[in-house]
Amino acid sequence: MTTLPMRAFSPYSFWLDQEKNSLTTLPPLLGNKKFDIVIIGAGFSGLSAAIELRKAGHSVGVVEAQRAGFGASGRNCGQVAIDLGANPLWTLQMHGREKSQRLANVLAQAIENVQTNINLSGKNCDYIANGNIMAGVHESHMDKLHAFSEIYNSLGLKTEMLDRSALTHRGIPKSIVCGFHEKMGGTLNPVKYVRCLVDLALAVGVEIFENSPVSKIKSGNLVTVTTSSGSILAEKCVLATNAYSGELGKLKHTVVPLSVSALVTKPLSKEQRSRIGWHEQEGIHTSHRVIENLRLTPDGRILVGTKRARLGYGTHHPQADDPKIFNELAQVLRERFPELPDIEIDVGWTGRVAISADFIPSFGNMSRQGNVYYAAGYGGHGIAMASYSGKVISDFICDKDLGDAGVLVNRKKLPLPPEPLRWVVIQSMLSSMGIADKKIDRAARKPQ
């Protein structure tokens, strides 16, 4: 780090580091077992699918390469936000009004489901259900934010535009010059929420095997999932590995894994906290092409995330502790919070998100026998949708009415090209998005 010193890089995340001593380690898979359904991946998606399928009467085993929540579920910024694809304008243009309305209905149900899960578990997930603010750092963002807000409201996703006086009244950092309040969702501790889902799964009889990386998936009339110390034979398999699917040779033409990073400061002193206001503690995500995530943690730190999305080649991923990336995040911290020149960065980390060609999640099956299912492509805003995906997958497997979620299942989607063309296309897209964001940031640095 050169912009601001950072104490450490975590190979896990701030959230996982904080909670690791309080998390019970579950046993690995040993020997040969049989279940109705085997699920690969113990993140939001896999755990929620396990809960729903067990409630439907199936025996369920979940295998996880590391610990529950080790992937994106334990590394994200903890914002339960409104997200309708890359942005609602694109979604409307690509999918039309009727499909966009159904997508919005599913999203609303997914956000409500987060609170339902927390209530059912009786656990404290540090959930503050006061919404998030989609923000602009320059007046040129205003028209786009107005358009987004109008679309969301027309689809039943309630928002409220905030002018400068309203932002000031809320104590939003002064670097935010325009925005709208999403009256749904909020912020939480993602690892505590993972543990909430683990507890719910164990309570209904799901068996979870940690530290059991899958080495082989053999499809057929029955599916065999093999690890180094055991195997599971099942009638059906659910792939809930999202951005980590490429390591299993799966979903290469469905989603692209991108690496994103985040950092947190040391806890703010009372005097530092008083300088910035932000008394409602809403999460903030900016309207950059590649968003900036800003929020306060439950113990009074500022978290800054995303800003850059990086692409690896095939299953080779970018350097997790790249100083250039954390310098950029430190610069975001400096520019969005000029009131805090004495702030100290504590720790940074990197995780992966998975995007589809249209930034909309996908559900389907991928075997000749039709008994290997997948859920993937949450686009980096996946807390609500990933933890609701369990109901979608369960209803799909059990041949229940999918309702509005039917638009996400076995849907037509733009296929992603193979390497090296995939790398060239996505890299070009990320480069153009970065150029647009840098232009906005340069304008924001000038007096307005």
N, C-alpha and C positions, 0 to 999 in steps of 0.2 A: 504494500500500500504506500502510495506517495501523497495522495490528496488528504487523507486523514488516516491516522494509524488504526489498525484493527488488531485486537488482542489475539484472535485465533481464527482458524478456519475449521469448521466441523465437518467431518465426513458424513455426518448424519444430518441433524438440523438443530437449531436452538430448541425447538419444541421437544424433540426426542431426547436431547441432552438433559433438559430440565426434568423430564418425567421418567428417565430410564431406571432410576432407583426404586420407583414406586410401581413399576410395571412387572407383573408376574410373568416369568418366562414359561411358555407352554412347551410340552415335550415334542421332539422331532418324530417323524414317521419311522417306525421300526417294524420290520417284517411286512407281511402281505395282509392287506385288508380289503374289505368289499363294502361298497356303499351304493345306494341308488344313484347318487350324483356326487362327482368329485369337482371341486372348484379350485382353480389355480390362482392364487393371489389373495392375500388377506388385507386388502385395503378397503376403502369405502364400498367399492363395487362388489368385491367378492364376499365381504361380510354381510352386506345387506341382502345379496342373493341367497346366501346360506340361511339367513333368518327366515326369509319368505318361503323358500323351498322346504325348510324343515316344518314350518307352520302348515304347509300344504300336505304334510304327511310323508315326505321323503327322508330317508337317511342321508346325511350329508357329511362329507369330509372335506376340509379345506387344507391345502398345502401351501406354505409360504416359504420363500427362499431365505428370508432373514427373520425379522420379527414383524408382527402385525403393524401395519402403518409405515413400514420402512421406506416404501416408495413415495410417490407423489402425495399420498394421503397424509404422511407425517412431515412433509417438507413445504407445504404451501403456505400462503400468507394468512389463512384463516378467515377469509371474507366470503360470506354467503351472500352473493350478489346476483342481480339481474344480469343475465347474459343470453342474448338471442343470436347466436352465431358470432361472426367477426364483428358485426354491428347490425342493428335492425333494418337499416336501409338495404344492405346487401341481401339479407335474408328475405325481405319482401320481394326484391327484384328476382332472386333466384327461385324462390319457392311459392310465391303468390300469397294472397291474403288468407285463403282458407287453410293452407298448411301452416302458415306463420301463426295463425290464431290457435291451431291445435298445439303447436310447439310452445306457445305462451301459456296455454292451459296446463301443459305438463310441467313447465318450469314453476308455475305458481304452486302446483301440488307438491313438487319436489322441495321447494323452500319451506312450505308448511310441514313437510315430513321431517325436516331436521329437528324442529321443536318437538314433534311427536316422539321421535326416537329418544331425545334427551329426557322427556317426561317419563317415558316408559322405563328407562334405565334407572331413573332416580339419581343420576350422576351429575356432578357439577362440571360442565364443559366450558365454563367462563363465557357462556353465550350471552351477548348483549344484542337483543333483537330490536335494534333501533335503525336498521337500514344502513345503506351506504350512500356515498355521494359520488356521482360521476362528474368529474371536474375538468375545467379548462384552465390552462396556465397562461393563456393569452386570449384577448378579446376575439380573435379570429376563430376560436373554438365555439363561440356563442351560437351561431346559426346551426351548426351541426348538433349541438346539444339540444337546442329547441326542437329540431326535427326528430331526434331520438326520443325525447320526452313525449312528444305528441304521438309517435308510433306506439311507444310502450303503453301510454294511457288508452289509446284506441283498442289495444289488445287486452286490456284489463290488468296490466302490470302498472300499478299506481305509482306515479312520480309527481314531484312538485318542483318547478323551476325556482331557482334561488338567485336573486339579484345580489349586487354587492352588499347592500344593507342587510339582507337576510343572511348572507355568509358571515358578515361581521357579527351579527346578533348571535349566531351559533358558535362563534369563536373559531371558525375555520381558519387555518393558517393563511396569512395575507397573500401568499404567493398564488393562491387559488382565486381567480378573478371571476369565474362564472361556473355554473354547474346546476345539477338537479339532484334532489333527494329521492332515493329509491325507498319507498315506504314498505319494503319487504326485506327480510333477511337481516343481516347484521354481521357481527364478528364473533369468533370463538377460538378456543385452543384446539387445533386439529388433532393432536395426539390424544387429548382427553376425549374427543369425540370418537376417535378410533376405538379407544378403550370402552366407551359406551356401547359401541356396536359389538365388540368382543363379548362383553358381559351379556348382552341380549342374546347373542348366538349360543353361548355356552348354556344359558338358562333354558333354552328350548331343546338342547340336546345335540347341537352341532359339535363335531370333533374338529379341533384346529391343531395343525401340526406346524410348528415354527422350525426355522433352521433346516428346512427340507427342500433345497433347490431341485427343481424338476430337470431331469436329464433327457427324458424321452416321453413322447405322447404317441401311443399306438392306437390308431382308430380301427374300427370294425363294428360288428354288431354290439360288442362290448368295448369300452375304452380302457386301456391300461396306461396309468400314469406312473412313471418310474422315477425314484430318487436314488441317491447313493446308498440308502439304508433300508429301502422298502419299496413297496408298490401298492397302488390302489386299483382295483378292478371295479368299474362302474358302468351302469347302463348309459349314463350321460355325463358329459364334461362341460364345464363352463370356464372359458378363458377370461379371467378378470385381471389381466396383467397390463393393459393399457399401453403406456409408453415403454414398457419393458418386454413387449411381445416379440420384438425382433430377435431377442436372445434365444427364443424358442423357435425361430424361423417362421413366425406367424404374423399375419396382418400387415405385411410389407406394402401391400397395395391399397390398404384401407386407411392407415394412419402413419404420420411421420412423428418420430420423437424429437422434441426440441429441449435443449438444456436451458434452464433459467435459474437465476440466483437471487438471493435475498440476504439482508444483513439486519442486525438489531444493534441499537446503541446500548450503552450502560443505562441503568434506571435514571430518569430525570430527577433532579432535586426539586423540592417544592418551589424554589425560586425559579428554576428553569421552566418548570411546568406552568408557572403563572405567566410567563412571557408569551406563551403561544395560545392560551385559552383552550379551545377544542374540548369544551366541557361536556359535550354529548358523546364524545369518543366515536363518532361515526367512522367507519372505514372509508377510505378515499381511493378511487381508481380513476386515473386520468383518461382523457379521450385521445391520447396519442395513438398512433397506429400500433405500436407495441406499448401497452399500458405501463404506467408506474403504479404500484400498489403502495399505499401509505396507511399506516394504522398505529394505534397505541396498543401495546400488549397489556395484559392484566396487571403486570408488575411495574407498569409505568415506563416502558421503553418505547422508542419509535422504531417501527419496522419499515424498511424500504425494500421493495421487491420488484422483480421482472426488469423492465427498461430495455433489456436486450434478450433476444431469443437466439440461441446458437444451434447450428445443425452439424451433426457428425456425418461420417460416411458409412453407410451400412450399419453395422453394430458397433462401430468405433465412435465414441462420444467425445465432445470437446473437454478440454482440461477443466476439471471441476473447480480448482482453486486459482484460476487465471487472474492475476492481479489487475489486468486491464478492466475486467468486468466489475470487480469490486471498487475500482477507482471511479467507474461511471456511476455506480450506486452511491458512492460517497459524494459525488458531485450533485446527484439528485438531492441527497440529504442537505447539502450546503445551500442549494438554490431554493428548495421548497421551505427551508426553515432558517432564513438568515438571522432570525432572532436568537439563534442558538450557536454562536461561533465557538463556544466552549464545549460543545457536545463531544462525547467520546464513543467511538464505535467499539462494540464488544466482540461479536462473532458473526461470521458469514457462512453460508452453505449453498449448495447447488442441488437441484432435483430435475426431474424430467416431466414434461407435459406431452400429450399426444394431440395432434390436430389432424382433422380430415380435410379434404379438399375444399369443403364448404363450411368448415368450422362447426358442424352440427354432429352430435353423437350418433353412433351407429350400433345397432343390435342385429344379430343374425345367427345363422349356423354356417359351418364351413367344412363339413365332412360329407362324403358321398352318402353315408348312412343317415345324415341329418341329426346326429346326436352329439355334435361338438358345437357349442354355442359361444358367442363372444359379446362383450360390451366394451366399447372403446370410443375415444375421440372427444373428450370433454373440453378440449381447447384451453385448458388452464384456469377455467372457472368452475371446477368440477365438484365442489363440495356437495351442493344440493343435488345435481343431476346424478353424480356417481353413487351417492347414498340412496337415491330413489331408483337407480337402475335395477336393484334387486327385485323390486316389484314388477318391473317391465320384463325382466328375464324369467321370473317365476311364472307370470301370466302367460308368457310365450311358450315356455316348456309345458305348462299344464293345460294348454289350449283354451285359456280363458279369454274373454273379451278384453282386448287391449285398450279400447277406448281411444282417446286422443293420442296415446303413445304408439298407436299403430303406425303413425307416420315415420317413426324411427326404426322400425323393424323390417329387415330385408328390403330396405329402400333402395331405389336407384341412386347411385352416387358416382361422382367423378372418380375414376380410378387414378391412383397415383402411379407415375411411370417408374420403371426399374432404374437402378443405378447403371451408369452415372448420370442419366438424364434427370432423375429425381433430385440429386444433389444440385445440379445446375439450376433447375427451375425454382426450387425452394430457396436456394441461396440468392438468386436474383430477386425473388419476392422480398426476402428479409432485407436485402440491401436497399431496395426502393423504399420500404417502410422506414428504415433507419434514416435515409436522406430526408424524408418528409418530416420526421420527428425532430431532427437536428435543426431544420428550418424554423419550426415552431419554437424550439428552445432558444435559438438565437434571437428571435423576435421578443420572447418573454424576458430576456435579459436587458432589453432596452427600456427606458422609462416609458410608461404608458399614460 
